[in-house]
Amino acid sequence: MATESIKLWQLYDGLKNKFLFNNDINSIYILLALYDLEENISNIYPQYICRKSIKRRVKYILSQNSNKDEIAQSISYLIHEDINRIELCFYLEGYKYGYNNNKWANILEKKAIEQFGIEGIYKNKSLFHFISGNREISELRKNLRIEIEGWERKNRYIEGLVYTFANKIIKKKLRSIDKYIDKQLQMDIYPEYFDIKEVNYNLGDEELDKVYHSIVKLLIKNLKSIYKESCWLALNDKVIKRYM
């Protein structure tokens, strides 16, 4: 059984990496099918929140650049599929971690029985997915997030994967951003003549460095939050499925 588990884990990891680094769409479909078949994980609904925050941050960094809107829009468009891929991967990772975490599922189930009763859980379709003024459950969720943060500080898994992904995928696209922007014409009028030329959107090394590191920093922050939130959703789903 141990050998089979290792092989399955390797398969999961290989499919995830092919999807993440090679943009192999078939890999994610196979991975999701395996999660459903092998892990009984099927309730996957990522929200894709990273792109908008990245666009806002790029505009802020380039606030002194006259073409900041065009550049921010183009960067957002250029890397949005890459950002969505890594966001989906971490949503899945967090969900799988939560769904298979029996310790926290048992704790949450105990709280659910105390508040709803066993019959109430059978009728409940959302449980504590969305906390609203429940101090005890909010504290439980907070403790789960603290545990995950401690695990991340020790292992640096999220940070390590983001840095690798950004260095391999995002950096080279930023360095050639001018190739991907729809060019606009600029007219310069002089006393004796006028000149029409395409606007160059290439970023200087300093601007490029700021934009790149800002994107990486935002990804790490948002993906940590996504991981923790999907873990919480998975725990609730796990408890609900125990009563289906």
Secondary structure, DSSP 8 states (H G I E B T S, - for coil): -HHHHHHHHHHHHHHHHHHHHH--HHHHHHHHHHIIIII----------HHHHHHHHHHHHTTT-TTHHHHHHHHHHHHHHHHHHHHHHHHHHHHHHHHT-HHHHHHHHHHHHHHHHHHHHHH-SSTTSS--S-HHHHHHHHHHHHHHHHHHHHH-HHHHHHHHHIIIIIHHHHHTGGGTS---EEEEE-SS-EEEEE------HHHHHHHHHHHHHHHHHHHHHHHHHHHHHHHHHHHHHTT-
